Amino acid sequence: MPYQAEYIWIDGTEPSPLLRSKTRILADDKEPPIWGFDGSSTNQAEGSNSDCVLRPVFICPDPLRGIDDVLVMCEVLNVDMKPHSTNMRAKLETVAKKYARFEPIFGLEQEYTFMQNGRPYGWPSNGYPAPQGPYYCGVGGDIMPGRDIVEAHTAACMAAGLAIEGTNAEVMMGQWEFQIGALPPLEVSDQLWVARWLLFRIAEDFGVFATLEPKPMLGDWNGAGCHTNYSTKPMREEGGYRHIIAACEAIGKKVDEHIENYGPGVELRLTGAHETAHYTEFSYGVSDRGASIRIPWQVAIDKKGYLEDRRPNANMDPYRVTRVIVNTTCSASSGGSGSSSAKKASSKNGSSKKAGSKKAAKKSASTKTLTSVDVLPKKSSKRR
């Protein structure tokens, strides 16, 4: 019985790349092979030399179609089988392999905003809703538009075998969040892109669209970020707190490099207001949601765990964000064991999910992350 494989990839649109996808019908005994597309239509090639290659890197069940159908996340290659200039995954793969001994894992908190007719979903056609306050984790049909879409998206992510950890309504009406992780950098990035694709696709069925714009509404309204929870094995072990502080110190020495990789439009969102630190400054502290990096209160008590970089935008590329964080912190750790000048921050009440939770490295058996060995030069991975 033939099945459908939906090939998904990231295009070359600037400043924020878009997701693209197309369907291929395959015989039941045929694995999803390397495929191609017209790069001149996706800002990835000239018309005179337009062919680009799709190489499968992650395969999971397609929850929107039949039981045998699959979603195929791909990276883009040139026809010589070398990474395309827009292929950020290949750059991450190099760094992830280099620092694999640190066992880095990430949990990503993806915020987004439902939009309809040019305004956040649920907002009046003229004027504004009530000020922010009741919407965060709220309940009630008059203030929580979009919950049915969120439920459909959550169910789809679970059926696809993605490591979705939760959802919640955010501070602005029409704004929501889901969390993916905790997983190693390549896996968490692949899965976030697939979860985004499912979100956009499901929103179609409800007559709305989901935007990852970091500041969809100017004024006294929260922006949308992708808070990035991060830890390495030394940070998760006994005595790991000094490694967490050392990581914060290392990141603080490369503010500009990190901001450049945290998504376009950071200057609109990271203003120092609405639970953000200004993008030109750097700070970290326990339970401080106005800091660049927050150290959860439980981590300060346990003296081990993880940190939360609050600066990445909702429209960030996870391949870029995880790469720069791993490269900065692990390269610093390779040269030393910690900073003696580390700040001390007082603990406050607060809570956050832990990047080292039980779900952390537990990938569903129905998904598979692939390497070049799986698909080059022979056929691509076996579908599961």
C-alpha positions as CSV (number, residue, x, y, z in Angstrom):
1,M,0.0,0.0,0.0
2,P,1.6,3.4,-1.0
3,Y,2.1,6.0,1.7
4,Q,2.6,9.7,1.7
5,A,5.8,11.4,2.9
6,E,5.7,15.1,3.6
7,Y,9.1,16.5,3.0
8,I,9.7,19.7,5.1
9,W,12.6,22.1,4.8
10,I,13.8,25.6,5.7
11,D,14.0,28.1,2.9
12,G,16.3,31.1,2.3
13,T,13.9,33.9,3.0
14,E,15.5,36.8,4.9
15,P,15.5,38.0,7.6
16,S,13.3,35.1,8.9
17,P,13.4,31.8,6.9
18,L,10.1,30.1,6.1
19,L,9.1,26.5,6.3
20,R,8.3,24.8,3.0
21,S,6.9,21.3,2.3
22,K,5.7,19.0,-0.5
23,T,4.3,15.5,-0.7
24,R,5.8,12.4,-2.3
25,I,3.9,9.2,-2.7
26,L,6.1,6.2,-2.1
27,A,5.7,2.4,-2.4
28,D,5.2,0.6,1.0
29,D,8.7,-1.0,0.8
30,K,10.5,2.2,-0.3
31,E,12.3,4.4,2.2
32,P,12.0,8.2,1.9
33,P,14.9,8.9,-0.4
34,I,16.9,12.0,-1.1
35,W,14.8,14.4,-3.2
36,G,15.0,17.8,-4.7
37,F,13.3,21.1,-5.3
38,D,13.4,24.4,-7.2
39,G,15.7,26.6,-5.2
40,S,14.9,29.7,-7.4
41,S,11.4,29.7,-5.9
42,T,12.6,29.6,-2.3
43,N,15.4,32.2,-2.3
44,Q,18.0,29.5,-2.4
45,A,19.2,29.4,-6.0
46,E,19.3,31.3,-9.3
47,G,16.9,30.2,-12.1
48,S,19.9,29.3,-14.3
49,N,21.1,26.8,-11.7
50,S,18.0,26.1,-9.6
51,D,18.3,22.5,-8.3
52,C,18.7,22.0,-4.6
53,V,18.8,18.7,-2.7
54,L,16.6,17.5,0.2
55,R,18.3,15.1,2.6
56,P,16.1,13.5,5.3
57,V,17.4,14.1,8.8
58,F,14.4,13.3,11.0
59,I,11.3,11.1,10.3
60,C,8.2,10.8,12.4
61,P,4.6,9.7,11.9
62,D,2.3,12.2,10.2
63,P,-0.6,12.8,12.7
64,L,-2.7,14.6,10.1
65,R,-2.9,11.8,7.5
66,G,-3.0,8.0,7.5
67,I,-1.4,5.7,10.0
68,D,1.5,4.8,7.6
69,D,2.2,8.4,6.4
70,V,5.3,10.3,7.7
71,L,6.7,13.7,8.1
72,V,10.3,14.0,6.8
73,M,12.4,16.9,8.1
74,C,15.2,17.6,5.7
75,E,18.3,19.7,5.4
76,V,19.2,21.4,2.2
77,L,22.3,20.4,0.2
78,N,23.8,21.6,-3.1
79,V,23.9,19.1,-6.0
80,D,27.5,18.2,-5.0
81,M,26.0,17.0,-1.7
82,K,27.7,19.7,0.3
83,P,25.6,21.8,2.7
84,H,23.8,24.7,1.2
85,S,24.7,28.2,2.5
86,T,21.3,28.3,4.3
87,N,21.9,25.0,6.0
88,M,22.4,25.9,9.6
89,R,21.9,22.3,10.8
90,A,25.2,21.2,9.2
91,K,27.0,23.9,11.2
92,L,25.3,22.8,14.4
93,E,26.2,19.1,13.7
94,T,29.9,20.0,13.6
95,V,29.8,21.8,17.0
96,A,27.6,19.1,18.5
97,K,30.1,16.4,17.5
98,K,33.0,18.4,18.8
99,Y,31.5,18.8,22.3
100,A,29.5,15.6,22.5
101,R,31.4,14.6,25.7
102,F,29.7,17.4,27.6
103,E,26.3,15.8,26.8
104,P,24.4,19.2,26.3
105,I,20.6,19.1,26.3
106,F,18.1,21.8,25.6
107,G,14.4,22.5,26.5
108,L,12.8,25.1,24.2
109,E,9.8,27.2,25.2
110,Q,8.2,28.3,21.9
111,E,5.9,31.3,22.2
112,Y,3.7,32.3,19.3
113,T,0.6,34.5,18.5
114,F,-2.5,33.5,16.6
115,M,-3.5,36.2,14.1
116,Q,-6.6,36.8,12.1
117,N,-7.4,39.8,9.8
118,G,-4.2,41.5,10.8
119,R,-4.8,41.4,14.6
120,P,-4.2,38.9,17.3
121,Y,-6.9,36.3,17.4
122,G,-9.7,37.2,19.8
123,W,-8.9,41.0,19.8
124,P,-11.8,43.3,18.9
125,S,-11.8,44.6,15.3
126,N,-11.4,48.1,16.7
127,G,-9.5,49.1,19.8
128,Y,-7.9,46.8,22.2
129,P,-8.8,44.1,24.7
130,A,-8.5,44.6,28.4
131,P,-4.9,45.2,29.6
132,Q,-2.6,42.3,30.3
133,G,-3.1,40.4,33.5
134,P,-5.8,37.7,33.2
135,Y,-4.5,36.0,30.1
136,Y,-1.4,34.2,31.4
137,C,-2.5,30.6,32.1
138,G,-6.1,31.9,32.2
139,V,-9.4,30.1,31.9
140,G,-12.6,31.3,30.2
141,G,-13.9,31.6,26.7
142,D,-14.0,35.4,26.8
143,I,-10.3,35.8,27.4
144,M,-8.7,32.6,26.0
145,P,-9.3,32.5,22.2
146,G,-7.5,29.7,20.4
147,R,-7.5,26.9,23.0
148,D,-9.1,24.5,20.5
149,I,-6.3,25.1,18.1
150,V,-3.7,24.6,20.9
151,E,-5.4,21.3,21.9
152,A,-5.3,20.0,18.3
153,H,-1.6,21.0,18.0
154,T,-0.7,19.3,21.2
155,A,-2.4,16.1,20.3
156,A,-0.7,16.1,16.9
157,C,2.7,16.6,18.4
158,M,2.1,13.7,20.8
159,A,0.8,11.5,18.0
160,A,4.0,12.3,16.0
161,G,6.2,11.2,18.9
162,L,7.6,14.6,19.5
163,A,9.0,15.4,22.9
164,I,6.4,18.0,23.7
165,E,6.4,18.7,27.5
166,G,3.5,21.1,27.9
167,T,1.5,24.2,26.8
168,N,0.2,27.3,28.3
169,A,-1.5,30.6,27.5
170,E,0.9,33.6,27.6
171,V,0.7,37.1,28.9
172,M,-0.9,38.8,25.8
173,M,-4.4,37.7,24.6
174,G,-4.0,35.4,21.6
175,Q,-0.4,34.4,22.6
176,W,0.4,30.8,23.6
177,E,3.4,28.6,24.2
178,F,4.5,25.0,23.9
179,Q,7.7,23.4,25.1
180,I,9.9,20.9,23.3
181,G,12.6,18.9,25.1
182,A,14.8,18.2,26.8
183,L,16.9,16.7,24.1
184,P,20.4,17.0,22.6
185,P,20.9,20.0,20.3
186,L,20.3,18.3,16.9
187,E,17.2,16.4,18.1
188,V,15.6,19.3,19.9
189,S,16.1,21.6,16.9
190,D,14.7,19.1,14.4
191,Q,11.7,18.5,16.6
192,L,11.0,22.2,17.1
193,W,10.9,22.8,13.4
194,V,8.5,19.9,12.9
195,A,6.3,21.2,15.8
196,R,6.3,24.6,14.1
197,W,5.2,23.1,10.8
198,L,2.4,21.2,12.6
199,L,1.3,24.5,14.3
200,F,1.2,26.4,11.0
201,R,-0.6,23.5,9.2
202,I,-3.2,23.0,11.9
203,A,-3.9,26.8,12.1
204,E,-4.9,26.7,8.4
205,D,-7.8,24.4,9.3
206,F,-9.1,27.0,11.8
207,G,-8.9,30.0,9.5
208,V,-6.1,31.7,11.4
209,F,-2.3,31.8,11.2
210,A,0.4,31.5,13.9
211,T,3.1,34.1,13.8
212,L,6.5,33.9,15.4
213,E,7.1,37.6,15.2
214,P,8.9,38.8,18.3
215,K,6.7,41.9,18.8
216,P,3.5,41.4,16.9
217,M,1.8,44.4,18.7
218,L,3.8,47.5,19.6
219,G,3.0,49.3,22.8
220,D,2.4,47.9,26.3
221,W,2.1,44.3,25.1
222,N,4.5,41.4,25.7
223,G,6.6,40.1,22.8
224,A,7.1,36.5,21.9
225,G,10.3,34.6,22.7
226,C,11.8,31.2,22.8
227,H,13.3,30.9,26.2
228,T,16.1,28.4,26.0
229,N,16.8,26.0,28.9
230,Y,20.3,24.5,28.7
231,S,22.5,22.2,30.7
232,T,25.6,20.0,30.3
233,K,26.5,16.9,32.2
234,P,28.8,18.8,34.5
235,M,26.0,21.3,35.3
236,R,23.6,18.5,36.1
237,E,26.0,16.6,38.4
238,E,26.8,17.3,42.1
239,G,28.7,20.5,42.4
240,G,27.3,21.6,39.0
241,Y,26.4,25.1,40.2
242,R,29.9,26.4,39.5
243,H,29.6,25.2,36.0
244,I,26.3,27.0,35.6
245,I,27.9,30.2,36.8
246,A,30.9,29.7,34.5
247,A,28.5,29.2,31.6
248,C,26.7,32.5,32.4
249,E,30.1,34.3,32.6
250,A,31.2,32.8,29.3
251,I,28.0,33.8,27.5
252,G,28.3,37.3,29.0
253,K,31.6,37.8,27.2
254,K,30.0,37.2,23.8
255,V,26.8,39.3,24.0
256,D,26.9,40.6,20.5
257,E,27.6,37.2,18.9
258,H,24.7,35.6,20.8
259,I,22.3,38.5,20.0
260,E,23.1,38.1,16.3
261,N,22.0,34.5,16.4
262,Y,18.9,35.0,18.6
263,G,16.5,36.0,15.8
264,P,15.7,39.1,13.8
265,G,13.9,41.9,15.7
266,V,15.4,41.4,19.1
267,E,15.7,45.2,19.5
268,L,11.9,45.4,19.4
269,R,11.4,42.8,22.1
270,L,14.4,43.1,24.4
271,T,13.8,46.6,25.6
272,G,14.2,46.1,29.4
273,A,10.4,46.0,29.8
274,H,7.8,43.2,29.7
275,E,10.0,40.6,31.4
276,T,13.1,41.2,29.3
277,A,16.6,42.5,29.7
278,H,17.8,45.2,27.2
279,Y,19.6,43.5,24.3
280,T,22.7,45.7,24.7
281,E,23.2,44.6,28.3
282,F,23.9,41.3,30.0
283,S,22.9,40.0,33.5
284,Y,22.0,36.8,35.2
285,G,20.3,36.1,38.5
286,V,18.2,33.6,40.5
287,S,14.4,33.8,39.7
288,D,15.0,37.0,37.8
289,R,12.8,37.2,34.7
290,G,14.2,40.6,33.9
291,A,17.7,39.2,33.5
292,S,19.3,38.0,30.3
293,I,19.7,34.6,31.9
294,R,17.5,33.2,34.7
295,I,18.8,30.6,37.2
296,P,15.7,28.8,38.6
297,W,15.4,29.0,42.4
298,Q,15.4,25.2,42.7
299,V,18.8,25.1,40.8
300,A,20.2,27.5,43.3
301,I,19.0,25.3,46.2
302,D,20.2,22.0,44.6
303,K,23.5,23.6,43.5
304,K,23.1,21.8,40.1
305,G,20.8,21.8,37.1
306,Y,20.4,24.2,34.2
307,L,20.1,27.9,33.1
308,E,17.4,29.7,31.1
309,D,18.6,32.1,28.4
310,R,15.6,34.4,28.0
311,R,16.8,36.4,25.0
312,P,16.1,34.2,22.0
313,N,13.2,35.4,19.9
314,A,10.2,33.3,19.0
315,N,11.4,33.5,15.4
316,M,14.9,32.2,16.2
317,D,16.5,29.3,14.3
318,P,17.2,26.6,16.9
319,Y,20.1,25.3,14.9
320,R,21.8,28.7,15.3
321,V,20.8,29.2,19.0
322,T,21.9,25.8,20.2
323,R,25.1,26.0,18.2
324,V,26.2,29.3,19.7
325,I,25.3,28.3,23.2
326,V,27.1,25.0,23.1
327,N,30.2,26.5,21.3
328,T,30.5,29.4,23.8
329,T,30.0,27.4,27.0
330,C,31.8,24.2,26.1
331,S,34.8,25.9,24.6
332,A,35.1,27.9,27.8
333,S,34.8,24.8,29.9
334,S,37.5,23.1,27.8
335,G,39.9,25.9,28.9
336,G,38.9,26.1,32.5
337,S,36.7,24.8,35.3
338,G,34.8,27.9,36.3
339,S,35.0,31.6,37.1
340,S,36.1,32.8,40.5
341,S,34.3,36.2,39.8
342,A,30.9,34.6,39.5
343,K,28.0,36.6,40.7
344,K,25.9,35.5,43.6
345,A,22.2,36.0,43.3
346,S,19.6,35.7,46.1
347,S,17.0,33.1,45.7
348,K,13.3,34.0,45.2
349,N,10.2,32.0,44.9
350,G,9.7,30.7,41.4
351,S,9.5,27.6,39.3
352,S,10.5,26.3,35.9
353,K,10.7,23.0,34.2
354,K,14.0,21.2,34.6
355,A,16.2,20.6,31.5
356,G,17.2,17.3,33.0
357,S,13.7,15.8,33.5
358,K,12.8,12.2,33.0
359,K,11.6,13.0,29.5
360,A,15.0,14.4,28.8
361,A,16.6,11.9,26.6
362,K,13.6,9.7,26.0
363,K,12.9,9.9,22.3
364,S,9.8,8.1,21.0
365,A,10.6,4.9,19.2
366,S,8.4,6.1,16.4
367,T,10.8,8.9,15.5
368,K,14.3,8.7,14.1
369,T,17.1,11.3,13.8
370,L,19.4,10.6,10.9
371,T,23.1,11.2,10.1
372,S,24.8,11.4,6.7
373,V,25.8,7.7,7.1
374,D,22.1,6.8,6.9
375,V,21.4,8.5,3.6
376,L,24.6,9.3,1.7
377,P,25.4,8.0,-0.8
378,K,22.9,5.2,-0.4
379,K,19.2,5.4,0.3
380,S,17.9,7.5,3.2
381,S,16.8,6.2,6.6
382,K,14.4,3.4,7.2
383,R,11.0,4.8,8.2
384,R,9.7,3.7,11.5
